[in-house]
């Protein structure tokens, strides 16, 4: 009789746990679909004035490059900086944004990732080409460069 009560309590406890789990996880759990990615052409449109947001973009770019093979012959990832972002790459802001600039420069070493900056946006912040770190390429207009990369070179757009 005592074992029957214990078994009854255990069954009630398990039933309550299953009901609670069904309420919390009514659709079960997500599944990971194994997927192999081929090298890609991607352009990132970056206008942020927030350091943490820009660092997050750099992390995403790095992860994409590594996930798709980081092959400079098959892949192209371009970050186009405009809006409020040019100031982060000013030479006179090196001490203030040293970690960001060092991280960004390290991504450009393998020729898979390029960083381009809108000359108009830089000038709007009082910056001339001589004021910008050497690993950044200035283009006449960020928006026009993004469109050119998409339509002339087949880059997918990311924000």
N, C-alpha and C positions, 0 to 999 in steps of 0.2 A: 504494500500500500504506500509506503514511504517513497519508493522509487517511482511509483506512478505519479505522485504529486510533483516530484522533482522533474520528471519527464514532461509533465503538463506545464510547469513553469518555464522550462527551457523552450518548449514549443511556442508558448505565448510570447516569450522574449524574442525568439527568432521571427515569429510572425510580425511582431511590432517593428522589428528592425527592417524586415522586407517591405512593409507598408511605408515606413519612413523613407527608405531608400527609393522606392518607387515614386514617392512624392517629390523628392529632391532631384532625382535623375529620371524623369519620365521618358526621356528619349535615349537613355543609355549614355555611352561615352563616345567621344570623337575617335575616329580612326585615322591613322596616318597613311596616306597613299604614297608608296614609294614612286618617285618620279625622277628621271634623269633629264637634266636640262642641257641644251646645246648652247654654245656661245651665242651671245646676243649683241644687238646694237641698241643702246638705251641712252636717252638724254634726260637728265634730271633738271627740272626748273626750280631754282632755289632763290627765294626772295627774302628769306627770314632775317630778322634783326636779333634773333635769340641764339646765343652760343650753344646751349644744350640742344636745341632743335637742329642746328647745323651739324653738331657732332653726331647726332642720331642719323642724319642723312649720310654722313661719311661712313658710319657703321653699316648702314644698309647697302651703300655702294660697294664697300669692301666685301661684305657677305655675298652680294650678287656676283661679283667678280670671281670669288673663290668657288661659289656653287656652280658656276657655268664654265669653269676651266681656266680662267685668267690667261687666255691665249691671245697675245697681241696681234697675231695674224688673222684670227677668226672673230675677234670680239672688239667692241668699242663702247666704252662707257664715258659719257661726257657730262660734267656738272657745269651748268651755266648759271653763274652768279649775277644777280641784278637786284633791284629793289634796295633793301637795307644791308645786304650782305657784303658789299665790297670793303667796307671799313675793317672787317675781320682780317683782311689780307694785306693791309697797309704795313709797310716796313716800319713806320714809326709806332705801330701798335704791336710790334713783335713781343715785347715783354708782357703786355697785357693778355695777348692771345697766343702765347708761345705753344701751349699744348695743342691748340686747334691748328695752328699753322704747321707745326711739326707733323701732326697726324695727316693733314691734307697733302703735304709734300711727299710723305712716305707712300701714299697711294699712287702718286704719279710716276714712281720709279720704274715700274715694269712696262710702261707704254700702253697699258690697257685702259687706264683711267686718265682722262684729261680734265683740267679745270680751266674753264673759260669765263671771262668776266665782261660784262657790258661796259664799254668805255663811257657811254652816256651816264650810266648810273654812278660810275666812279667819279666822273667829273662833277656830277651833282653833289657829291660829298667832298668836293675840293681835292680830289686825288688825280694825279697825272700818272702816266705809265711808269715813270721813274720812281713813283711812290709805292708801287705794288711789287710783292714778292715775285722773283723770277720764274717760279714754277707755274705761274698763272699767265695765261694768254689772254690778251685783251682783244675783243671783237667790237666792231662798230656799234652793234645794237643786240642786246640779249634776246629780245623777242624774235628778231629776224634770224638770229643764229639757231634758235630752237626750231623755227619753221623750216629753215634750210636743212638742218640735220634730219628732221622727220621726212620731208618730201624729196630731198635730193639724195640723201644717204641711207634712208630706210631705218632711222632710229625710232624706237618706241618711246612714247612720252611718259615720264614719271614726274610726280610732284612730291 
